[in-house]
Amino acid sequence: MRINSFFYTIGQGFKNLGRNKWYTLASIATIGACLFLFGLFFSIINNIQHFVHTAEEGVSVTVFFDEGTSEDQMLAVKSEIEKRPEVKEIHYESADAAWEGYKEEYLGGYTDGFTENPLADSANLQIYLKDVSMQAALVTYIESIDTVRDVKRSEVTADTLSGLNKLMAYVSMGIIIILLCVSIFLISNTVTMGIAVRKDEINIMKYIGATDFFVRAPFVVEGILIGIIGSAIPLVIIYYIYKNAISYVNTKFAMLSTILPFLPVEQIYNDLVPISMAIGIGIGFLGSFTTVRKHLHV
């Protein structure tokens, strides 16, 4: 494309926005409404996944050793388990540390009558995973170690959290697909309306020898511009809604925000902005390109 044709196409794309204001507003409203819903669902689902991930961080596998196992042997086992890809971190608790913790929590520091450590064989490893769905494989491996006496884990909690993660992934994918299909359908209809309005103009361009690309390009540019505007508006609205909602919850329900920490708006928008812009521009491009190609027979 020659440079003057390029700037002409871009200019026509901008002019087309003003030539058919109702068509432009309808297209922007269509994309904006769909991306507004997408942004809301995105924020909610990301926070739910964050809550689940926070809960996962508190789920651990506790490993107890055979009587007579030395601390060096336990630490050697710890080093081997740390090499596993599913392991996030491991804490070693000696028998003495276990007894001290028990005294403080259950006996109020009272130790009269105890001449020896009653938890002499309670040294353990507390293992935290990157993903609780990997718990079964890790437990199978640990149980195969000779010096291991018992492995404590919560299968119900792990299965529940793993199931929630999968459910959120399916829900996210379903919502995205539905919104994309609805957006492309609606933008195609609005582009068709725009083409009908300018049918005579397009026929004249064809009669005087305009190429297929020359006729089609301004519509594609127009679709992309509509996609950008239609993405930006809901992003601004959702930003203030989310920020104010989180501020209100943290102020009025401080206890809830401690139990269920919400993601900061900046972290949400690190992903939401590029995704929303890509979807908006993609919808504008695909909707205009395919519709123009279908109805103009160029």
NUZA-866468 format. One record per residue: residue in three letters; x, y, z of N, C-alpha, C, O in turn. Coordinates in steps of 0.1 Angstrom, whole numbers, plus 2048, in hexadecimal, padded with zeros to 3 digits. Atoms other than C-alpha are relative to their C-alpha. Last residue first. Layout:
<recs>
ALAXYZXYZXYZXYZ ...
</recs>
This chain:
<recs>
VAL7F47F98067657B37DC80B7F67FF8167FA7FA HIS7FC80980B7437A27E180C8067F980D8077ED LEU7FC7F880B7387BF7F78047F87F38047FE7E8 HIS80B7F88067237AC80F8048087F47FB80C7EC LYS80C80880373A78F81A7F68087F77F08037EE ARG7FD80A80A75B7A18187F47F97FB7F27F57EF VAL7FD7F980D74D7BF82A8037F67F57FE7F87EA THR80D7FB80573E7A88458028087F37FA8067EA THR80980B80575E79484A7F38057FA7EF8007F0 PHE7F980680C7757B384C7F77F57FA7F57F57EE SER8017F880C75D7C78628067F97F48007FA7E9 GLY80E7FC8047567AD87C7FF8087F47F78057EB LEU80780B80677979F87C7F28037FB7EE7FF7F1 PHE7F980480C78A7C08817F87F57F97F57F67ED GLY8027F680A7727CE89B8057FC7F27FF7FF7E8 ILE80E8018047717AD8AE7FD80B7F57F68087EB GLY80280C8077977AB8AE7F27FF7FB7EF7FC7EF ILE7FA7FE80D79B7CF8B97FD7F47F77FA7F67EB GLY8077F68067837C98D68058037F27FD8047E8 ILE80E8058047917A88DF7F980A7F87F38077EE ALA7FE80A80B7B57B58DE7F37FA7FB7F17F97EF MET7FD7F880C7AB7D48F28027F67F47FE7F97E9 SER80C7F98057997BE90C8038087F37FB8087EA ILE80A80A8047B67A69107F48077FA7F08047EF PRO7FC80680D7D17C29117F67F67FB7F47F57EE VAL7FE7F680A7BD7D592C8047FA7F27FE7FC7E8 LEU80D7FC8077B17B894080180A7F57FB8087EB ASP80480A80A7D37A89477F38057F97F28027ED ASN7F48048077E57C59597FD7F67F58037F57EB TYR7FF7F880D7C37D396180C7FC7F880D7FF7EC ILE80A8048097BC7B997C8028067F28017FF7E8 GLN7FC80E8037DE7BF98D7F57FB7F67F97F37EC GLU7F47FF80A7D87E598C8037F27FC8077F07F0 VAL8047FD80E7B57E099B80B8007F68097FD7EA PRO8007F18027C37CF9BA7FC8027F17FF7FA7E8 LEU7F57FC8087B87AA9BE80080F7FE7F58157FC PHE8037FD80D7A07A59DB80D8047F881680A7FE PRO7F97F58067AA7949FB7FE8027F18007F97EA LEU80080180E78F77DA0880780C7FA8008157F6 ILE80280E803794777A2D8017FE7F18087F47ED THR7F58087FB7A3799A338007F27FD80A7EB7FA SER7F57FD80978B7ABA1B80D7F98058167F67FE LEU80280880D76E79AA2D80D8027F78117F87F1 MET7FE80E7FD77A7A8A4F8007F77F48087EE7F2 ALA7F18027FF77E7CBA418037F180380D7EC7FE PHE7FF80E7FC75A7CBA3580E7FC8018137F47FA LYS80C8047F87507F0A338017F28057FB7EF80F THR8047F77F57727FEA297F57FB8097F67FC815 ASN7F57FF7F77817E1A157FD80980C802807817 VAL80080D7F875F7DBA0580B80080A8097FC816 TYR80B8007F775C8009FB8007F38087FD7F4814 SER7FE7F77F577F8029ED7F580080A7F7800816 ILE7F68067F777A7E29D980380A80C804805817 ALA80680C7FA75A7F09CA8097FA80A8067F7815 ASN8097FB7F576A8129C37F97F58087F77F6814 LYS7F87F97F67878039B07F780480C7FB803817 TYR7F880A7F97717EA99D80780680C807802817 ILE8098097F97588049928077F68098047F5815 TYR8057F87F577381D9897F67F88087F57F9815 TYR7F57FB7F77878059747FA80780C7FD803818 ILE7FD80B7F77677F596580B80480A80A800816 ILE80B8027F775D8169568027F680B8007F8817 VAL8007F47F777F81E9487F57FE80A7F7801816 LEU7F48017F77827FB93980080B80A803809816 PRO8038097F575E7FD92C80C7FE80980A7FC815 ILE80B7FB7F876781C9177FD7F780C7FD7FB817 ALA7FB7F67F778981090A7F580580A7F7806816 SER7F88067F577D7F18FA80480980B803806816 GLY8098087F97618018E48077F880C8007F3815 ILE8097F87F877981C8DB7F77F88087F57FA814 ILE7F77FA7F67948038CF7F78098097F9808816 GLY7FC80A7F677A7ED8BE80880680B807803816 ILE80C8037F876A80A8AC8047F780B7FF7F8817 LEU8027F57F778C8148A07F47FF8097F5802815 ILE7F68007F67927F18937FF80C80A80080A816 GLY80380B7F77717F088180A7FF80C8067FD817 GLU80C7FB7F87778128717FD7F580B7FB7F9816 VAL7FB7F57F77998068657F58058097F8806815 VAL7F88077F77887E785680680980B806806817 PHE8098077F776E7FC8468077F880B8037F8816 PRO8067F67F77888138377F77FA80A7F67FE816 ALA7F77FB7F679B7F58297FA80A80A7FC808816 ARG8028077F477F7E481680880680C803806817 VAL80E7FF7FB77B7FC7F97FF7FB80E7F8800817 PHE8027F27FE7A18007F37F28038067F080B80E PHE7FA7FC7F37A67DB7F87FD80E8037FB81180F ASP8078067F578D7D27DD80580580E7FE808817 THR7FD80E7FE79D7EB7C57F87FA80C7F2802814 ALA7FA8037F378C80B7BB8027F18027FA7E97FF GLY7F480980078680D7968077FE80D8127F980D ILE7F57F880476D82A79280D7F88018187FE7FF TYR8017FC80E75081279380C8087FB80F8077EF LYS7FD80C80975C8027B37FF8047F28077FF7EA MET7F28027FF75D8247C58047F47F780F7F47F1 ILE7F97F680873B82C7B880F7FE8008157FF7F6 ASN80180480E72D80B7C580780A7F780D8067ED ILE7F780C80473C8127E77FF7FD7F28097F97EB GLU7F37FB80072B8357E980A7F57FC8147F77F5 ASP7FE7F880C70A8267DF80E8057FF8158057F4 LYS7FF80980B70C80B7FA8038087F380B8047EB ARG7F67FA80A7158248158017F77F380B7F77ED VAL8017F18016F781F82B8098057F680580F7EF ALA80C7FC8076F67FA8237FE80F7FF7F98137F4 ILE7FE80380E71A7F682D7F48047F87F580A7ED GLY7F87F680571480684F8037FF7F18038097EA MET8087F48006F77EF85680880C7FA8038137F2 THR80980280C70D7D184D7F780C7FE7F48117F3 VAL7F87FD80C7277DF8657F77FE7F47F98067EB THR7FF7F280070C7DF8818098057F480680F7EE ASN80D7F98047027BC87980180F7FF7FC8157F6 SER80280380F7267B08797F38067FC7F280B7F0 ILE7F87F780872C7C289A7FE7FD7F17FF8077E9 LEU8057F37FF70F7AF8AA80780A7F78028137F0 PHE80D80080771A78D89E7FA80E8007F68127F5 ILE7FE80180E73E7938A87F38007F87F28077ED SER7FA7F480573479F8CA8028007F17FF80A7EA VAL80B7F680071C7828D180680D7FA7FF8147F2 CYS80A80380A7367698C77F680A7FF7F280F7F4 LEU7FA7FE80D7527798DB7F67FE7F57F58067EB LEU8007F280373B77C8F98078037F380380D7EC ILE80E7FA8027327588F880180F7FC7FA8137F3 ILE80580580D75674C8F37F28067FD7F080B7F2 ILE7F97F980A7637629107FB7FC7F27F98047E9 ILE8047F28017487569278078087F580080F7ED GLY80E7FF80574E7329207FB80E7FE7F58117F4 MET7FF80380E7747359247F28017FA7F08067EF SER7F97F58077707469468007FE7F17FD8077E9 VAL8097F480075672D95280680B7F87FF8127F0 TYR80B80380976C7109487F780B7FE7F380F7F3 ALA7FA80080E78B71F9597F57FD7F67F58047EB MET7FE7F28047767279788068017F280380A7EA LEU80D7F980376970497A80280E7FB7FC8127F2 LYS80580580D78C6F59777F38077FC7F180B7F0 ASN7F87FB80A79870B9947FC7FC7F27FC8047E8 LEU8047F280277A7029A88098077F680480F7EE GLY80C8008087816DD9A37FB80E7FD7F68127F2 SER7FC80380E7A56E19AE7F38007F77F48057EC LEU7F97F48057996F39CE8047FD7F18038067E9 THR8097F48027806D89D580680C7FA8008127F1 ASP80980380B7986BB9CE7F680C7FE7F380F7F2 ALA7F87FF80C7B36CA9E47F77FE7F47F88057EA THR7FC7F280379B6D1A008078017F380380A7EB VAL80D7F980278C6AD9FF80380F7FC7FD8147F2 GLU80480380D7AF69D9FC7F38087FC7F280C7F0 SER80F7FE8007BC6AEA1B7FC7FE7F17FC8077E9 ARG8047F680A7DF6A1A217F18018007EA7F8806 LYS80D7FA7FD7F368FA3C7FC80A7F58048137F2 VAL8027F480780F678A327F28058027E87FE7FE ASP80E7FD80481B65DA4980080E7F98098167FA ARG80A8087F883A64AA537F28037FC7EA7FA7FA VAL80C7F97FE854657A397F67F68077F37EB802 THR8017FA7F2876648A3D7F38078037F280B80E ASP7FE80A7F5874631A1E7FD80680E7F77FF816 ILE7F37FD7F986764BA058007F780C7F77F6814 SER7F780A80484A63C9F080E8028068167F9804 GLU80380C7FA830650A0380A7F57FC80B7EB803 ILE7FB7FF7F38416709F77FE7F38088067EF80F TYR7F18007FF83C6679D380580080E80E7F8811 THR7FC80D80481765E9D780F7FF8008157F4804 VAL8018097F581267E9EB8047F17FC80A7EB804 LEU7F57FD7F68216939CF7FF7F680C8097F1810 ALA7F380580680B6839B480B80280A8147F980B ALA80080F8017EB6879C980E7FB7FB8137F1801 GLN7FE8067F37F36AC9D18017F180080A7EB806 MET7F48098017F76B89AD8037F880D80C7F180E SER80480C8097D46C69AC80B7F67FF8097EB7FB VAL80580B7F87DE6DC9CA7FC7F47F87FB7E97FD ASP80E8038047F36F19B37FC7F48078027EA807 LYS8037F68098147029BD7F27FF7FB7EB8097F8 LEU7FF80380E8166EC9DB7FD80C7F77F68157FC TYR80A7F880781E6F29FF8027FF7F180D7FF7ED ILE7FE7FE80E8306D7A137F58087FA7E98047FB GLN80D7FA8058326D6A398038057F280A80E7F0 LEU7FE7F780B84E6BEA437F28057FC7E97FD7FA ASN80880180C84D6ADA6580480A7F580B8147F8 ALA7FA7F880A85D6A6A867FA7FE7F37F67F37EF SER80A7F8808843695A9C80780A7F68008137F1 ASP80080580D858679AAA7F78087F77F18027ED ALA7F380280586268AACA8017FB7F280B7FD7EB LEU80180080E840698AD080D7FD7F98118037EF PRO80A80A80483E68FAF47FE7FF7F17F87F67EC ASN8097FB80B85E6A3AFA7F77F57FC7FB7EB7F6 GLU7FC80380D86C698B1B7F68057F67EB8087F9 THR7F28017FF8696A3B3F8077FD7F28128007F0 PHE7FB80580D8456AFB3B81080080181680B801 GLY80480E8018346B3B5D8067F97F38047ED7F2 ASP7FD8087F48356D9B5C7FB7F27FE7F07EF7F9 THR7F880C8048346E6B388047F880C80B7EE80B TYR7FE8087F481A702B388077F37FD8037EC7F4 GLY7F28007FC820719B1A8037F880D80E7F7812 GLY7FD7F27FB7FB71FB1580E80180681080A80F LEU7FD8017F27F66F9B1280280E80680580F812 TYR80A8087F97E46F7AF080380080F7F97FD817 GLU80E8008067F4711AD97F67F980A7EB7FE80B GLU8057F280181471AAEC7F18007FC7EA808801 LYS8017FB7F381C6F6AF67F980E8007F1811809 TYR80B8077F98146E8AD47FE80680E7F3809812 GLY80C7FA80682B702AC37F47FA8077EA801809 GLU8017F27FC8486F9ADA7F28067FB7EC80D802 TRP8038007F28426D4AD57FE80E8057F581180D ALA80E8057FF8426D7AAF7FB80180E7F0805811 ALA8087F58048626ECAB17F17FD8007E9805804 ASP7FF7F67F58736D1AC67F780C7FC7EF811804 ALA8098057F48676B6AAE80080A80B7F580D811 SER7F980A7F88766CAA907F67FB80B7EC80280E GLU8037FD7F28606DCA778067F48088027E9807 TYR7FC80B7F786D6DEA537FD80480E80180F813 HIS7FC7FC7F385A6F5A3C8037F48087FB7EB80A ILE80180A7F58576EEA1780680680D81080D80D GLU7F67FE7F58507059F97FD7F580B7F37EF80C LYS7FD7F17FF83F7059D780A80380B81480A809 VAL7FE7FA7F28406E09CF80380F7FF80C8137F8 GLU80D7FB7FB8306D49AE80280780E7F880C813 PRO8057F48078516D299B7F38068077F0812805 ARG80C8048088626BA9B47F980D7FA7F9817801 LYS7FD80180E8856C59BE7F47FD7F77F47FF7EB GLU8007F38058796D09E08038007F180080A7EA ILE80E7FC8038706AC9E780080E7FA7F78117F2 GLU80580880B8946A19E57F28057FC7EF8067F0 SER7F97FB80C8A16BD9FC7FB7F97F37FA7FF7E8 LYS8057F28038866B5A168078057F380080A7EA VAL80D802806890690A157FA80D7FB7F580F7F0 ALA7FC80580D8B469BA1D7F37FD7F87F37FF7EC LEU7FC7F58098A76B1A388047FB7F28028037E9 MET80C7F9803895693A4880380C7F67FC80E7ED GLN80880880A8B467EA457F38077FC7F08077F0 ASP7F97FF80D8C9699A567F87F87F57F87FD7EA GLU8037F38078AF69CA718078017F38018077EA SER7F87F57FC8B2677A797FC80D7F97F680C7EE THR7FA7F980B89765DA7580780D80480181580C GLY7F280280189364AA958078067F48138067F2 GLU7F97FE7F486E646A9380F7FD7FE8127F37F8 ASP7FF80C7F7862647A6F80880480D81080D80D PHE7F680A80385A669A608007F580A7FA7F6815 PHE7FA8057F483C680A5D8097F47FD8077ED7F4 VAL7F980D800833694A3E8067FD80D80D805813 THR7F78017F58196B0A3D8067F28007FE7E8800 VAL7FE80E7FE8096BAA1C80A7FE80B81580480A SER7F28067FF7FD6DEA1C7FF7F18017F57EB805 VAL80280F8007DE6F2A1280E7FA8008167FD7F7 GLY8018057F37E2717A1C7FF7F18027FF7EB80D GLU7F37FD7FA7EF7229FA8007FB80F80B7F8814 GLU7F680B8037D17119EB80D8028078137F880B ALA80380C7F87BA7299FD8097F47FD80D7ED806 THR7FC7FC7F27CC7479EE7FD7F48098057F1812 HIS7F28017FF7C97369CC80580380E80E7FD813 VAL7FD80E8017A47329D080F7FD8028137F4809 PHE8058067F379F7569DB8047F18008097ED80B HIS7F77FB7F67B47619BD7FD7FB80D8067F7815 GLN7F480880279F74B9A580B80480A8137FC80F ILE80480D7FB78075C9B380C7F780080F7EF809 ASN8007FF7F179177E9AE7FC7F28068027EF810 ASN7F27FF7FC79A77598A80080180F80A7FC815 ILE7FA80D80177676998480E8008058137F780C ILE8068097F67677899918077F380080B7EE80B SER7FC7FC7F277E7A097E7FB7F780A8037F3814 PHE7F28027FF77A78D95D80580380E80D7FC814 PHE7FD80E7FE75578B96180F7FD8028127F580B LEU8068047F37537B09658027F28038077EF80E GLY7F77FB7F676B7B69487FB7FD80E8037FA817 PHE7F380980075879E93180980580C80E7FD813 LEU80480D7F97377B093A80C7F780180E7F180C PHE8037FD7F27477D19317FC7F48088017F2813 LEU7F48007F97567C19127FF80580F807802817 CYS7FB80E7FF7347B790580D80080880F7F8811 ALA8088087F77257D990D8057F28028067ED80D GLY7FE7FC7F37427EC8FD7F87F880A7FD7F5815 ILE7F38057FB7427D78DE80280480E8067FC817 THR80180F80071D7DD8D880D7FB80680D7F280E ALA8088047F571E8028E38007F08018007EA80C ILE7F87FE7F473B8098CC7F87FB80C7FE7F4815 SER7F58098007287F98AF80980180D80C7F7813 ALA80580E7FD70880B8B780B7F680080B7ED809 LEU8048017F271A82C8BB7FB7F28037FE7ED80E THR7F48007F872C8288997FC7FE80F8037F6816 TYR7F980D80370C81E88780C7FF80980E7F580F TRP80880A7F96FA83C8978067F27FF8067EA808 LYS7FF8007F171685388E7F87F68077FD7F0811 ASN80C8087FB71884986A8017FF80F8057F5814 ARG80A80080B72F86385A7F37F98047E87FD801 GLY8097F47FF74286A87A7F58007F67EB8067F8 LEU8068007F275284887E7F680B8017EC809808 ASN80C8098007578468587F97FF80E7ED7FD80F LYS80B7F980576E86485A7F37F88017E87FD803 PHE8047F67F67868518707F48087FC7EA80A804 GLY8058087F57888338587FB80980B7F0807812 GLN80E80480378A84B83B7FA7F880B7EE7F980E GLY8087F47FF7A985B84B7F17FD7FD7E8802804 ILE8027FD7F17B98398517F780C8017EE80C80A THR80880B7F97B382F82D7FD80380E7F2802813 TYR80D7FE8057C085081F7F67F68077EB7FA80B PHE8057F57F87DF84D8357F18037FC7E9807804 PHE8018047F27E682B8267FA80B8097F0808810 SER80C8087FF7DE8368037FE7FC80E7F27FA813 ASN80B7F78017F78538067F37F88017E97FD807 ILE8017F97F481283B8137F38098007EC80B80A ARG7F97F380080D8237F77FD80880C7F2806812 MET8097F480080080080080980C80081280D808 
</recs>
